Amino acid sequence: MKKLKVLLLVVMVAILTTGCGKEKTLTCSFTQNESGVSIEQKVTLTFNNNKVNHMSMSMDAKADSDLIKQGWSAFATTLETTYKDQNKEGVKVTTKNDDKNYVFNINFDIDLKSASKESLDAYGIGSLYGIADQKSNIEDVKKSAEAAGFSCK
C-alpha cells in the first residue's frame, strides 16, 4: 500500500510538472509584395492538450503603387464582398477599409471547438496548416507554416 501511494505521488508530480493541459501559443507572420500590394499576415494559434483550439488571424493589404491607389475603391469592394463581416458558428470575421491610407484589414477570430467545417471551408481555413481536423500538434503546424513561407515563434 505504501508503494502504491508513492507511485501515485510520483505520477501526480510528473503530470503537474510536464504541464499537461497547459496552453501553448504559436505566432506566425508572413509578408509578401505582389502586383503593387503588400500583404502582411499574422496568425496566432492557441493549443491545448496539443490540439489547436483557437486561431486569430490578421491580414493587412496595403497599396504600394499608384495604379492600385487609383483603383482602390474597386479593390476594397472586392475584398469586402469576399470577406463579409460575420459572427456565427465559431467564426468571427471583421473588416476595415482605411481608404485614406489605402489599407484594407481583415481579422478572423476562430473558436475551433465550435466552428463548423462549412464555416471554415467558406474562408479556405479548413485545410490551413491541417488545423481543421485538430490532429496536428504544435510542431507539425509550425513546420507546415514555415514550409509555406511564414516565420514562426
N, C-alpha and C positions, 0 to 999 in steps of 0.2 A: 504494500500500500504506500509506503514511504517513497519507493522508486517511482510509482505512478504519479505521485504529487510532484516530484522533482522533474519528471518528464513533461508533465503538463505545464509546469512553470517555465521550463526551457522553451517549449513550443510557444507559449504566450509571449515570452520575451522576444523570440525570433520574429513572431508576427508583428509585434509592436515596433521593433527596430528596423524591419525591412520596409515599412511604410505601406503595408497592404491597404489598398483602398485610397491611397493618397493621390490627390490630383497633381497632374503634371501638365505643363503648358509648352507648346511648341509654336514659335512665331517665325513665319517665313515671309520674305519680301522679294519683289521682282520689279525691275524697271525695264521698259523697252521703249524705243523710239521707232515709229514706223509711219511713213506717209504723212509727215507733218504733225503727228500726235505723239506725245509722250504719255505712257501709261504706267502708273505706279500702283502696285498691288501689295497689300499687307494682309496676311491670313494668320489668325491666331486660333489654334486648336487646343481644346482642353480635353485631357484624357483622364479617365477614372477607371481603375482596375484594368489598365492597359487597353482601353477602348475609347474612341472619340465619343464624347457626349455633347460637346458644344463647339460651334465654329462661328467666328466672326471674320468677316472679310470686308475690306475697304478698297475701292478702286477709284483712282483719280485719273481722268483723261483730260489732258491739257493741250490746247492748240499751240504748236510751235511754229507754224507757218502762217503767212498772211492769207494764203488760199483757204485754209481751214477756218481762220478767223472770219473771213468774208462769208463763208457758208456755215457759220456756227449755228444759226437757227435750225437749219435742216439737220445738221449733225446731232444737236441736242434733242430734237424731236424724235429722231431715230432711236436714240438711247432711251428716251422717256417711254417710247412705245414698247421697246424690247424689255426694259426693266421697270415694269409698273410697280408703284408702291403697293405693298400688301402686308398683311399681318394675319396669317392663318396657318393652320396645320404645322406649327413649329417653325415656320419660316417668316421672318420679317425682313422686308426689303424697303429701303428708303433711298430716295434720290434727291440731289440738289444741283441745280443748274446755276452756276455763277457766271452769267453771261458778260459781266464787266471784265473778268479776268480770264475768260474762256476756259473754265474748268468745270467738268461735269463729274460729280461724285456719286458713287453707288455704294451703299452699305448693305451687307447681309448679316443678319443675326439669326443663327440656326440652332435650335434645340434638337439634336439628332435623336433624342429619346421619343420625341412626339412628332417629328417631321415625317410626312408621308413620302413614299417613294415617288409618287407623282409630283409632289411639290418640289422635291429635289431635282428630279429629271427635267422639270419645266425650265430650270435655270442651268442645266448641264452640270449640276453639282453631284448627282448620284454616283458618277464614276470618278469624281475628283479625288485623287490620291487613294482610292479604294476605301473611302470612309463610309459609303452608303451601307455596306454590309457590316460595318463596325468590327471587322475581324482583323484589321491591320493594327499592329502596335505602333508605338511612337517611332521606333527605329525604322520600320517599314515605310511609314508615311514620310519621314524625313528623307529617306533615300529616294523615294518616288518624286518628292517635291524638288529635291536638288537635281535629280536627273532631268527635270523639266525646266531647269534654269533658275529656280528660286534659291535664295540664300537663307539658311535656317539656323536658329539658335534656340 
